[in-house]
């Protein structure tokens, strides 16, 4: 079956339409001043020359007095005027040429990227609008592709800006060599590019073939000064075929917006791939924007509240403390779990403010609990990068009058891989104040025995994935057994997360003594419910430690999201 290729023609990688005159000055009137002087001088010379020239030459050769001395003087002045006018005309012509060249250079720089020669963000929209209108007149459509190089900043920081510029230049050249004629290409900034091509709507598979070729070209290693860099890219695609969802005149902006959404979906899906735009992406973006506004407004309004999950000594069944979990009491969406809002709060830079607000509330709630009960708090990896985090935490402890030894800060294992030096400093600072430190989600990251020996952790917590799969997965059984042996060897207590059934509890007990938490012992509760529970067990503030509720005392709760 014959297939129609994407339409061809000259690729516009930084070329502006020759009819465009924006920014170019009209030819100055001064150009004609010198020319007028020259013409007038020539006319005077012709008019007077026939009468005066012979007499002037005779007087010069013989030394006799000219018959018409005034006309001879006029002739000399006429020649001088002719020379002056010509010089003036040449100077003005050169000046105008230099000015025109400077204006054309400024115009070109204003519409193109100086590094790659592609169009820039300012000029891509009008070029794309023109392409869309041209395609429609011939019954064709336009595909817009947004591209972002994966992990470009890391390579740029590691090898320098010169290497980064070379990667950008090579990437633009490779794409430009593959794009069909009459395509347009722009660098929008940083490592983000956009390009568009005309295609036959009856042969969409041509786009798939084009993207396959571009992906292969981008993935070829780039050598810069002896260093070989492996580069990949994520792409988002949108077409002009669906014209019902946008008004005339906004096609270019709408298509680029949609392609951008698809590109970020490609990144979320694992990078080094391309995604087509789907309407659900716009719905997701609107929901995300709504969540961002809600987070910004909800923190000062106190909509984010701590919930508490029991922590149990599995050997005795006694309650030993609670882990604080974040919840959002959204006026519009109800009670939301942290999986929905924590990542967004981190991206918009509000995670520290949100976390400190929750810790402040939790310290006040836990202050009146029995002194034997501890409070565990997770902190974000972004908070570990704050050099003042330890001081902020100590200030919260002083404000709440909460004993530091009852607070347990949980650091996820992946944080150790990001910046071990910063983590070591923070742990040491907190430990010096009496705060306990736990290594959370153990088994999912990159911790080594050397790190566990050198970092003064008070306990390690097994990730819930391994615990919940005990008895179902041989790998999980092996990992839990290995972590248990490691904890015994390093004399570190172990807490197992995700205990949801009595079967999992029975399997876990085969590997030693643990503390545990999970839905088997009840759902996370708010401060009032916890206070009522503790009052019932005489744990406000004094009294015997109560035994945890077991599965036989209450039905197994449904699975829910926790932090």
C-alpha positions as CSV (number, residue, x, y, z in Angstrom):
1,X,0.0,0.0,0.0
2,X,1.4,3.4,-1.0
3,X,1.9,5.9,1.8
4,X,2.0,9.6,1.5
5,X,5.1,11.2,3.0
6,X,5.0,14.3,5.2
7,X,5.0,17.3,2.9
8,X,8.3,18.8,1.8
9,X,9.7,22.2,1.2
10,X,12.6,24.3,2.6
11,X,13.0,23.9,6.4
12,X,12.7,27.1,8.3
13,X,15.3,26.9,11.0
14,X,15.7,30.5,11.9
15,X,14.7,32.1,8.5
16,X,12.1,34.8,8.7
17,X,9.7,35.6,5.8
18,X,11.4,38.0,3.4
19,X,8.3,40.1,3.3
20,X,8.6,40.9,7.0
21,X,9.6,44.5,7.6
22,X,9.0,44.8,11.3
23,X,11.9,46.5,13.0
24,X,13.5,47.7,9.8
25,X,13.8,51.5,9.3
26,X,12.8,53.2,6.1
27,X,15.7,54.5,3.9
28,X,16.6,57.9,5.5
29,X,15.9,61.1,3.5
30,X,19.5,62.2,4.1
31,X,20.6,59.7,1.4
32,X,19.3,62.0,-1.2
33,X,20.9,65.2,0.1
34,X,24.3,64.4,-1.1
35,X,22.9,63.0,-4.4
36,X,21.0,66.3,-5.0
37,X,24.1,68.3,-4.4
38,X,26.0,66.2,-6.9
39,X,23.2,66.5,-9.6
40,X,23.0,70.3,-9.1
41,X,26.8,70.6,-9.3
42,X,26.8,68.6,-12.5
43,X,24.1,70.7,-14.1
44,X,25.9,73.9,-13.2
45,X,29.1,72.5,-14.5
46,X,27.5,71.6,-17.8
47,X,25.8,74.9,-18.1
48,X,28.8,77.0,-17.3
49,X,31.5,74.7,-18.6
50,X,31.0,75.4,-22.3
51,X,31.3,79.2,-21.7
52,X,33.9,79.4,-19.1
53,X,36.2,76.4,-19.5
54,X,38.0,77.6,-22.6
55,X,38.6,81.0,-21.0
56,X,39.7,79.5,-17.7
57,X,42.2,77.1,-19.4
58,X,43.7,80.0,-21.5
59,X,44.2,82.1,-18.4
60,X,45.8,79.2,-16.6
61,X,48.2,78.5,-19.5
62,X,49.1,82.1,-20.5
63,X,48.8,83.8,-17.2
64,X,46.5,86.4,-18.7
65,X,43.5,87.8,-16.9
66,X,40.3,85.8,-17.5
67,X,37.7,87.6,-19.5
68,X,35.0,86.5,-17.0
69,X,36.7,86.2,-13.6
70,X,33.4,85.7,-11.7
71,X,32.5,82.8,-13.9
72,X,35.9,81.2,-13.4
73,X,35.5,81.5,-9.7
74,X,32.1,80.0,-10.0
75,X,33.6,77.1,-12.0
76,X,36.2,76.4,-9.3
77,X,33.5,76.5,-6.6
78,X,31.3,74.3,-8.8
79,X,34.1,71.7,-9.0
80,X,34.7,71.9,-5.2
81,X,31.0,71.5,-4.6
82,X,30.9,68.5,-6.9
83,X,33.8,66.8,-4.9
84,X,32.1,67.7,-1.6
85,X,28.8,66.3,-2.7
86,X,30.3,63.1,-3.9
87,X,32.2,62.6,-0.7
88,X,29.0,63.4,1.3
89,X,27.0,60.9,-0.8
90,X,29.6,58.1,-0.3
91,X,29.7,58.7,3.5
92,X,26.0,58.7,3.9
93,X,25.6,55.6,1.7
94,X,28.1,53.8,3.8
95,X,26.5,54.9,7.0
96,X,23.0,53.9,5.8
97,X,24.4,50.5,4.8
98,X,25.9,49.9,8.2
99,X,22.8,51.0,9.9
100,X,20.6,48.7,7.8
101,X,23.0,45.8,8.4
102,X,22.8,46.4,12.1
103,X,19.0,46.5,12.1
104,X,18.8,43.3,10.0
105,X,21.2,41.6,12.5
106,X,19.1,42.8,15.5
107,X,16.0,41.6,13.7
108,X,17.5,38.2,13.0
109,X,18.7,37.9,16.6
110,X,15.3,38.9,17.9
111,X,13.7,36.0,16.0
112,X,16.3,33.3,16.1
113,X,18.3,31.3,18.7
114,X,22.0,32.5,18.4
115,X,23.4,29.0,19.3
116,X,21.4,26.7,17.1
117,X,20.1,29.1,14.4
118,X,16.6,27.8,15.0
119,X,13.6,30.1,15.5
120,X,13.1,31.2,19.1
121,X,10.1,31.3,21.4
122,X,9.0,34.7,20.0
123,X,8.9,33.7,16.4
124,X,7.6,30.1,16.5
125,X,3.9,31.1,17.0
126,X,3.5,33.3,13.9
127,X,5.4,30.8,11.8
128,X,3.2,27.9,13.1
129,X,0.0,29.9,12.5
130,X,1.1,30.5,8.9
131,X,2.0,26.8,8.5
132,X,-1.4,25.7,9.8
133,X,-3.3,28.1,7.4
134,X,-1.1,26.9,4.5
135,X,-1.8,23.2,5.3
136,X,-5.6,23.8,5.6
137,X,-5.7,25.2,2.1
138,X,-4.4,21.9,0.7
139,X,-6.4,19.6,2.9
140,X,-3.4,18.7,5.1
141,X,-2.8,19.0,8.9
142,X,0.1,20.0,11.1
143,X,1.8,18.0,13.8
144,X,3.6,19.9,16.6
145,X,6.3,18.2,18.6
146,X,7.7,19.4,21.9
147,X,11.1,17.9,22.9
148,X,13.0,18.1,26.1
149,X,16.4,16.4,26.6
150,X,16.5,14.0,29.5
151,X,18.8,14.8,32.4
152,X,20.4,17.6,30.4
153,X,21.1,19.7,33.5
154,X,23.1,16.9,35.1
155,X,25.3,16.5,32.0
156,X,25.7,20.2,31.7
157,X,26.8,20.6,35.4
158,X,29.1,17.6,35.2
159,X,30.9,18.5,32.0
160,X,30.5,22.3,31.7
161,X,28.5,24.7,29.6
162,X,30.7,24.1,26.5
163,X,29.7,20.5,26.5
164,X,26.1,21.5,27.1
165,X,26.1,23.9,24.1
166,X,27.6,21.2,21.9
167,X,24.8,18.8,22.9
168,X,22.2,21.4,22.1
169,X,23.8,22.2,18.7
170,X,24.3,18.6,17.7
171,X,20.7,17.7,18.7
172,X,19.3,20.6,16.7
173,X,21.4,19.6,13.6
174,X,20.4,16.0,13.8
175,X,16.7,16.8,14.0
176,X,17.0,19.4,11.2
177,X,18.7,16.9,8.9
178,X,15.7,14.5,9.4
179,X,12.8,16.9,9.4
180,X,11.0,17.1,6.0
181,X,11.1,20.3,4.0
182,X,8.7,23.1,4.8
183,X,9.1,22.2,8.5
184,X,9.8,24.7,11.2
185,X,12.0,24.2,14.3
186,X,12.6,26.4,17.4
187,X,14.6,26.3,20.5
188,X,12.3,27.6,23.3
189,X,14.9,27.9,25.9
190,X,17.3,25.7,27.8
191,X,17.1,22.2,26.4
192,X,13.5,22.5,25.2
193,X,12.8,22.5,21.4
194,X,9.6,22.6,19.3
195,X,9.2,21.5,15.7
196,X,6.3,21.1,13.3
197,X,5.6,19.5,10.0
198,X,2.7,19.2,7.5
199,X,1.3,15.7,7.0
200,X,-1.5,14.0,5.2
201,X,-4.2,13.1,7.6
202,X,-4.9,9.8,5.7
203,X,-1.3,8.7,6.5
204,X,-0.7,9.4,10.2
205,X,1.8,6.5,10.2
206,X,4.3,8.9,8.5
207,X,4.6,10.7,11.8
208,X,5.4,7.5,13.6
209,X,8.2,6.8,11.2
210,X,9.5,10.3,11.5
211,X,9.5,10.1,15.3
212,X,11.3,6.8,15.2
213,X,14.1,8.3,13.0
214,X,14.4,11.3,15.3
215,X,14.6,9.2,18.4
216,X,17.4,7.0,17.0
217,X,19.3,10.1,15.9
218,X,19.0,11.8,19.3
219,X,20.1,8.6,21.1
220,X,23.4,8.5,19.2
221,X,26.3,9.3,21.6
222,X,27.8,12.8,21.4
223,X,31.6,13.2,21.8
224,X,32.8,16.4,23.3
225,X,36.6,16.9,23.9
226,X,37.1,13.1,24.3
227,X,34.0,12.7,26.6
228,X,31.2,10.6,25.2
229,X,27.8,11.7,26.4
230,X,24.7,9.5,26.1
231,X,21.7,11.7,25.4
232,X,18.0,10.8,25.3
233,X,14.9,12.9,24.9
234,X,11.2,12.9,25.7
235,X,8.7,14.1,23.1
236,X,5.0,15.2,23.1
237,X,2.9,15.3,20.0
238,X,-0.3,17.2,19.1
239,X,-2.0,17.7,15.8
240,X,-4.3,20.4,14.3
241,X,-6.9,17.8,13.3
242,X,-9.2,18.5,16.2
243,X,-10.2,22.1,15.4
244,X,-13.4,22.1,17.4
245,X,-11.7,22.7,20.7
246,X,-10.1,26.0,20.0
247,X,-11.0,29.3,18.4
248,X,-9.4,30.7,15.2
249,X,-6.2,32.6,15.9
250,X,-5.2,30.5,18.9
251,X,-4.3,27.3,17.0
252,X,-0.5,27.7,17.5
253,X,-0.6,28.4,21.2
254,X,-3.1,25.6,21.8
255,X,-1.1,23.0,19.8
256,X,2.1,23.9,21.6
257,X,0.3,23.8,25.0
258,X,-1.0,20.3,24.2
259,X,2.3,19.0,22.9
260,X,3.9,20.3,26.1
261,X,1.4,18.4,28.2
262,X,2.1,15.2,26.2
263,X,5.8,15.8,26.6
264,X,5.6,15.9,30.4
265,X,3.5,12.8,30.3
266,X,6.3,11.1,28.4
267,X,8.7,12.2,31.2
268,X,6.4,10.9,33.9
269,X,6.2,7.6,32.0
270,X,9.9,7.0,32.2
271,X,11.5,9.4,29.7
272,X,13.2,8.5,26.4
273,X,9.9,8.1,24.6
274,X,7.1,10.1,23.0
275,X,3.4,10.5,23.9
276,X,0.4,11.7,22.0
277,X,-1.8,14.4,23.5
278,X,-5.0,13.1,25.1
279,X,-7.8,15.2,26.5
280,X,-7.4,13.7,29.9
281,X,-4.0,15.4,30.2
282,X,-5.7,18.8,30.1
283,X,-8.2,17.7,32.7
284,X,-5.3,16.5,34.9
285,X,-3.6,19.8,34.4
286,X,-6.7,21.7,35.6
287,X,-7.0,19.4,38.6
288,X,-3.3,19.9,39.4
289,X,-3.6,23.7,39.1
290,X,-6.6,23.5,41.4
291,X,-4.6,21.5,43.9
292,X,-1.7,23.9,43.8
293,X,-4.0,26.8,44.6
294,X,-5.6,24.7,47.3
295,X,-2.3,23.9,48.9
296,X,-1.2,27.5,48.9
297,X,-4.4,28.6,50.5
298,X,-4.9,25.6,52.7
299,X,-1.6,25.7,54.7
300,X,-2.4,29.1,56.4
301,X,-6.0,28.0,56.9
302,X,-5.0,24.9,58.8
303,X,-6.6,22.4,56.3
304,X,-3.6,20.1,56.6
305,X,-3.8,18.0,59.7
306,X,-1.8,15.1,61.3
307,X,-3.3,11.6,61.5
308,X,-1.6,8.9,63.6
309,X,-0.9,5.2,63.0
310,X,-0.2,2.9,65.9
311,X,3.2,1.3,66.4
312,X,3.1,-2.0,68.3
313,X,5.7,-4.2,70.0
314,X,4.9,-7.5,68.3
315,X,6.3,-9.6,71.1
316,X,4.1,-8.1,73.9
317,X,1.3,-6.5,71.8
318,X,1.9,-3.2,73.7
319,X,1.4,0.2,72.1
320,X,4.8,2.0,71.9
321,X,3.9,5.1,69.9
322,X,2.4,6.6,66.7
323,X,3.7,7.6,63.3
324,X,2.3,10.9,62.1
325,X,0.7,10.8,58.6
326,X,-0.3,13.9,56.6
327,X,-4.0,14.4,55.6
328,X,-5.6,17.2,53.8
329,X,-9.2,18.2,54.8
330,X,-10.0,19.8,51.5
331,X,-13.2,21.8,51.5
332,X,-13.9,20.7,47.9
333,X,-12.5,17.2,47.7
334,X,-12.8,15.9,51.3
335,X,-10.1,14.0,53.1
336,X,-7.1,13.5,50.8
337,X,-4.1,11.2,51.3
338,X,-0.5,12.4,50.9
339,X,0.0,10.6,47.6
340,X,-2.1,13.3,46.0
341,X,-0.5,16.5,47.4
342,X,3.0,15.8,48.8
343,X,4.7,15.6,45.4
344,X,3.0,18.8,44.3
345,X,3.9,20.6,47.5
346,X,7.5,19.6,46.9
347,X,7.5,20.8,43.3
348,X,6.0,24.2,44.2
349,X,8.4,24.7,47.1
350,X,5.9,24.5,49.9
351,X,6.8,21.1,51.4
352,X,8.9,22.7,54.2
353,X,6.1,25.0,55.3
354,X,3.6,22.2,55.1
355,X,5.8,19.8,57.0
356,X,6.6,22.3,59.8
357,X,2.9,23.1,60.2
358,X,2.1,19.4,60.6
359,X,5.0,18.8,63.0
360,X,3.9,21.8,65.1
361,X,0.4,20.4,65.5
362,X,1.7,16.8,66.1
363,X,4.0,17.9,68.9
364,X,1.2,19.7,70.7
365,X,-1.1,16.7,70.3
366,X,1.6,14.2,71.5
367,X,2.8,16.4,74.4
368,X,0.1,15.0,76.7
369,X,0.4,11.4,75.8
370,X,2.0,8.9,78.2
371,X,5.8,9.7,78.3
372,X,6.5,6.1,77.1
373,X,4.8,6.8,73.8
374,X,6.9,8.1,70.9
375,X,6.0,10.3,67.9
376,X,7.5,9.3,64.5
377,X,7.7,12.0,61.8
378,X,8.7,11.6,58.2
379,X,10.7,14.4,56.6
380,X,11.0,15.2,52.9
381,X,14.3,14.8,51.0
382,X,14.0,18.5,50.2
383,X,14.0,19.4,53.9
384,X,17.4,17.6,54.2
385,X,18.8,20.1,51.9
386,X,17.9,23.0,54.2
387,X,21.0,23.8,56.3
388,X,18.7,25.3,59.0
389,X,16.3,22.3,59.3
390,X,17.8,21.1,62.6
391,X,17.5,24.5,64.1
392,X,13.9,24.9,62.9
393,X,13.0,21.5,64.4
394,X,14.6,22.3,67.7
395,X,12.6,25.6,67.8
396,X,9.4,23.6,67.3
397,X,10.3,21.3,70.2
398,X,10.9,24.3,72.5
399,X,7.7,26.0,71.5
400,X,5.7,22.8,72.2
401,X,7.7,21.9,75.3
402,X,8.1,18.4,73.8
403,X,10.9,16.1,75.1
404,X,13.4,15.5,72.2
405,X,13.9,11.8,73.2
406,X,10.2,11.1,72.4
407,X,10.6,12.3,68.8
408,X,11.7,9.9,66.1
409,X,12.7,11.5,62.7
410,X,12.4,9.1,59.8
411,X,14.7,9.6,56.8
412,X,14.1,7.5,53.7
413,X,16.9,5.4,52.4
414,X,17.0,7.1,49.0
415,X,18.1,10.3,50.8
416,X,21.4,8.7,51.7
417,X,22.2,8.3,48.0
418,X,21.5,11.9,47.2
419,X,23.8,13.6,49.6
420,X,25.4,11.5,52.3
421,X,27.5,14.4,53.6
422,X,24.5,16.6,54.3
423,X,22.5,13.7,55.9
424,X,25.5,12.8,58.2
425,X,25.7,16.4,59.4
426,X,21.9,16.6,60.0
427,X,21.8,13.3,61.8
428,X,24.7,14.2,64.1
429,X,23.1,17.6,64.9
430,X,19.7,16.0,65.8
431,X,21.3,13.2,67.7
432,X,23.2,15.7,69.8
433,X,19.9,17.1,70.9
434,X,18.5,13.7,72.0
435,X,16.3,13.1,68.9
436,X,16.0,9.6,67.6
437,X,16.7,8.9,63.9
438,X,15.2,6.0,61.9
439,X,16.1,4.8,58.4
440,X,12.8,4.5,56.6
441,X,11.8,2.3,53.7
442,X,14.9,0.1,54.1
443,X,15.4,-2.3,51.2
444,X,14.3,0.0,48.5
445,X,17.4,2.3,48.2
446,X,21.1,2.1,48.0
447,X,22.3,1.9,51.6
448,X,25.5,0.0,52.3
449,X,26.7,-1.7,55.4
450,X,29.4,1.0,55.7
451,X,26.7,3.7,55.8
452,X,24.7,1.8,58.4
453,X,27.8,1.5,60.6
454,X,28.9,5.1,60.3
455,X,25.5,6.8,60.5
456,X,24.1,6.7,64.1
457,X,20.6,5.4,63.3
458,X,18.5,4.2,66.2
459,X,16.4,1.8,64.2
460,X,15.6,0.7,60.7
461,X,12.1,0.3,59.1
462,X,11.4,-2.4,56.5
463,X,9.5,-1.1,53.5
464,X,5.8,-2.1,53.5
465,X,6.1,-3.8,50.1
466,X,8.3,-6.6,51.4
467,X,6.3,-7.0,54.6
468,X,2.9,-7.2,52.8
469,X,4.2,-9.9,50.4
470,X,5.5,-12.2,53.1
471,X,4.4,-15.7,52.4
472,X,3.5,-14.7,48.8
473,X,6.9,-13.9,47.4
474,X,10.1,-15.8,48.1
475,X,12.2,-12.7,47.4
476,X,10.3,-10.8,50.1
477,X,10.8,-13.6,52.6
478,X,14.5,-13.6,51.8
479,X,14.9,-9.8,52.1
480,X,13.0,-9.6,55.4
481,X,15.1,-12.4,56.8
482,X,18.3,-10.7,55.7
483,X,17.2,-7.4,57.2
484,X,16.4,-9.1,60.4
485,X,19.8,-10.7,60.6
486,X,21.4,-7.3,59.7
487,X,19.5,-5.6,62.5
488,X,20.6,-8.2,65.0
489,X,24.2,-7.9,63.9
490,X,24.2,-4.1,64.2
491,X,22.1,-4.1,67.3
492,X,19.4,-2.0,65.6
493,X,15.7,-2.4,66.4
494,X,13.5,-3.1,63.4
495,X,10.0,-1.8,62.7
496,X,8.0,-3.6,60.0
497,X,5.5,-1.5,58.1
498,X,2.4,-2.7,56.2
499,X,1.1,-5.5,58.6
500,X,-2.4,-5.9,57.3
501,X,-3.4,-9.5,58.0
502,X,-2.8,-12.1,60.7
503,X,-1.1,-14.3,58.1
504,X,1.5,-11.6,57.4
505,X,2.0,-11.2,61.2
506,X,2.6,-14.9,61.6
507,X,5.1,-15.0,58.8
508,X,6.9,-11.9,60.2
509,X,7.3,-13.5,63.7
510,X,9.3,-16.3,62.1
511,X,12.2,-13.9,61.6
512,X,12.7,-12.5,65.0
513,X,11.4,-9.7,67.2
514,X,10.0,-6.5,65.6
515,X,7.9,-3.5,66.2
516,X,5.2,-3.2,63.7
517,X,2.5,-1.0,62.3
518,X,-0.3,-1.5,59.7
519,X,-4.0,-1.7,59.2
520,X,-4.2,-4.9,61.2
521,X,-4.0,-2.6,64.3
522,X,-6.5,0.0,63.0
523,X,-6.8,2.8,60.5
524,X,-4.8,6.0,61.1
525,X,-6.9,8.3,63.3
526,X,-7.1,12.0,63.9
527,X,-5.9,13.7,67.2
528,X,-9.3,13.5,68.9
529,X,-9.7,9.8,68.2
530,X,-6.2,9.0,69.4
531,X,-6.8,11.1,72.6
532,X,-10.0,9.2,73.3
533,X,-8.2,5.8,72.8
534,X,-5.4,6.8,75.1
535,X,-7.9,8.1,77.7
536,X,-9.6,4.7,77.6
537,X,-6.3,3.0,78.2
538,X,-5.3,5.3,81.0
539,X,-2.5,6.7,78.9
540,X,-3.4,10.4,79.5
541,X,-0.8,10.8,80.9
542,X,-0.3,8.0,83.4
543,X,-1.4,4.4,83.5
544,X,-0.6,0.9,82.3
545,X,0.3,0.5,78.6
546,X,-2.7,-0.9,76.7
547,X,-2.6,-3.8,74.4
548,X,-3.2,-3.2,70.7
549,X,-6.4,-4.2,69.1
550,X,-6.0,-7.3,66.9
551,X,-7.7,-8.6,63.9
552,X,-10.0,-10.7,66.1
553,X,-11.3,-7.6,67.8
554,X,-12.3,-5.7,64.6
555,X,-12.8,-6.5,60.9
556,X,-9.8,-6.0,58.6
557,X,-10.0,-2.5,57.3
558,X,-9.9,-1.7,53.5
559,X,-6.5,-0.8,52.0
560,X,-5.9,2.9,52.1
561,X,-3.1,5.3,51.1
562,X,-0.6,6.4,53.8
563,X,2.4,8.5,53.9
